[in-house]
Amino acid sequence: MTRMMFVESSMFSELGYDEAHKSLTVRFTRGQLYRYHEVPEHLWLDMQAADSMGSYFSKNIRDVYRYEKLEE
C-alpha cells in the first residue's frame, strides 16, 4: 500500500509514491483517487520540488503514463 501525504495544492489533497512499483497515487481536491503506473522516481521528486505541483503533473505525468481510477 502506498503511504499518502497531505499536500498544499489547488489540484491535490494527497500524494504518494511507491518506489517498488514506480506508481504515483494522487487524490485530487474533489476526492477522486488515481494511480499512475511506471512513473520514474525522479519525476516524483521533481514534482514535489516544483513551484506548482499541479502544473508539473499536467505537463509531465497526466497524459504520459498509464493510470487507473481507484475511487470516485
C-alpha positions in Angstrom: 0.0 0.0 0.0 1.2 3.5 -0.9 1.8 5.8 2.0 0.0 9.1 1.3 0.9 12.5 2.5 -1.2 15.6 2.6 -0.1 18.5 0.4 -0.9 22.1 0.0 -2.0 22.3 -3.6 -5.0 23.7 -5.5 -5.1 20.4 -7.5 -4.2 17.7 -5.0 -5.1 17.0 -1.4 -2.8 13.9 -1.0 0.1 12.3 -2.9 2.1 9.1 -2.5 4.8 7.2 -4.4 5.5 3.5 -4.3 9.2 3.1 -5.2 9.0 -0.7 -5.6 6.2 -0.4 -8.2 7.1 3.0 -9.5 3.5 4.1 -9.0 2.3 7.6 -8.2 -1.1 7.8 -6.3 -2.9 11.2 -6.4 -6.0 12.3 -4.6 -7.5 15.3 -6.3 -9.1 18.1 -4.2 -12.5 16.9 -5.4 -11.8 13.5 -3.9 -11.0 11.3 -6.9 -8.1 8.9 -6.3 -5.9 7.8 -9.3 -2.8 5.7 -9.6 -0.3 6.4 -12.4 2.0 3.4 -13.3 5.7 3.3 -14.3 6.4 6.9 -13.2 10.1 7.3 -12.7 11.2 8.3 -9.2 12.9 11.5 -10.5 9.6 12.8 -11.7 8.1 12.3 -8.3 11.0 14.1 -6.7 10.8 16.9 -9.2 7.1 17.2 -8.8 7.5 17.8 -5.1 10.1 20.5 -5.7 8.2 22.3 -8.4 6.7 25.7 -7.9 3.4 24.3 -8.9 2.9 20.6 -8.4 -0.3 20.7 -10.5 1.4 22.3 -13.5 4.3 19.9 -13.3 1.9 16.9 -13.1 -0.2 18.2 -16.0 2.9 18.7 -18.2 5.0 15.6 -17.3 2.7 12.9 -16.0 -1.0 13.2 -16.6 -1.2 12.3 -20.3 2.1 10.4 -20.4 1.6 7.5 -18.0 -1.0 4.7 -17.8 -3.4 5.2 -15.0 -6.4 3.7 -13.2 -9.1 5.3 -11.2 -9.3 3.8 -7.7 -12.1 5.9 -6.1 -14.7 8.3 -7.3 
